Amino acid sequence: MESMTELVVARQFSAPKNAVWAAFVEPEIIAQWWGPEGWLVEEDSVVFEAKVGGRHELNMVQAGNPEARVPLKAVLTAFDEYECLASADGPHEMTLDLVIETRIEFKEFAGQTMLTLTQTPLPHEVIESSTQAWHSAFAKLEALLAEYF
């Protein structure tokens, strides 16, 4: 198998931590920004059970090609309110038959929120595209938050 590595994306948002946190745990907000530009989330597909062992599920659909779909079917492995979310997704075709661990940490300073996302293991070959996808999704989240903060 290809050599594996870790993806780390850090982003600062001009919004308080509780608002950024809500964007990750409230299904109606998740559906508004999740996924890179050109992808939409089917709102009725979003499930977020706020507890360790809870489900975090959704279906992303490519805007110009409804047959292009990417599911997220993760289980929460950590839930520390306003501080940290972690989940495990896979193994299935979209995770390259791996179990992908995603950890998101939230830190607040002076009304701004620093978010750090870590995903592992990922093949080196997908790091660039995955990083671009997260940056694109976070730009959508930033635009959504800017409507309120």
N, C-alpha and C positions, 0 to 999 in steps of 0.2 A: 504494500500500500504506500501511497505518497507520504512524504514526511509531513508531519502535522505541526501547527503553530497556533498561536493565540491572537485574536483580533481584539484591539482595544481602541475605543472611540470615546473621546471626551468632548463635551459640549457645554458651553455656558448659556443659560437662558435668562432673559430679562423678566423673570417672573418668580414669585415666591415658591418655595419648595412644595407647599401643599397643592399648588396649582399644577406644577409639573408632575407630581405624584398622581394627582387625579387623572391626568392625561394617560397614564399607564394602567390605571385600575378601573376606570369607569367605562363600561362598554360603549356608551353613546359618544364618548370623547375619543376613545381608541379608533372607532370607525371613521372619524374625521381626518386622521392624519397618518395612520399606520401604513407603512410601505413606501417605496420610492416613488418619485414623480412618475405618472403614467399608470399607476396601479391604484385600485380602489378596494376598499374592504366592504364586503356584504354585511350591512349593519346587523341583520338578524343572525349572522354566523358567529358573532362575538360572544364568547363565554369567558368570564373571569370570576373564578371562585377564590375569594380573598383569604386563603389559608394555605399552610403547607399541605401538600397533597391535592390542592385544588386544581381545577383545569384552567388553562389559558389557551383558548382556541379561537381561530378565525379563518376566513377564506379571503385571500387577496385575488383580485381579478384584474387582468390587464385591460385598461380602458378601451383600447382599440381592437381587442381580440378576446371576447368573453370566454373562449375555450381555453385560454392560457390562465391557469389557476395555480395558486401556491397556498397550500394549507399550513397552518400552524396548529399543532396538536401537542401542546406542552403540558407538563405537570409542574406546579410550583414546588420548589425545593427549599426556598427561604421566603419569608414574608415578615419583614420588620418594618412596620408602618412608618412611612415618610423617610425611611433610611435605606432600605435594600429590598430588591426583588431578585429572585433567582428561579430559573426554570430549566427543565430538561425536555428537549424535543427530539423524538426519533426513537429507534431507528426506522426510517422509511426512505422512499426514493428521493424526496426533496431535501433530506439531510445527508444524502450520499450514503445511506445505511449506517450512519453514525448516530450516537446520542450527543447532541449539541447542548452544552451547558451555556446558558446566558445569565449573566449577573449584571444588575443595574444598581448603581449606588448614587444616592442623592445627598448633596451637601449644600447648605445655604450660607451665603455671606452677603450682608448688606442688601437684602431683598432680591438677590440674584441666586440662581440655582446652578451648581456645577453637577453635571451628570456624567458618570463614567460607566460605559457599557463594555463588558468583556465577554467574548464568546470563544469557546474551546471545546474540543479540538477542531480545527479547520485545516484542510489541505492548503499549502502555500498558494496553489493555483487560484483559489477563490478569495484570497484576502483582499486584493485590490477591488474586485467587483462588490464584495460584501461591504467593504469600507465605504465605497461610493453609494451603495444602496442605503446604508444607515445615515450618511451625511444628507442624502436627499430626503429621507423620511424626517430627519430632525429639522431640516429647513421647513418642511410642511408644518411640523409641530411649532416651530418658532413663529411662523406666520399666524397660526391659530392663536397662540398665546398673545401675540401682539395686538389682537383684536380686543383684549381685555386688560393688558398691562402695559 
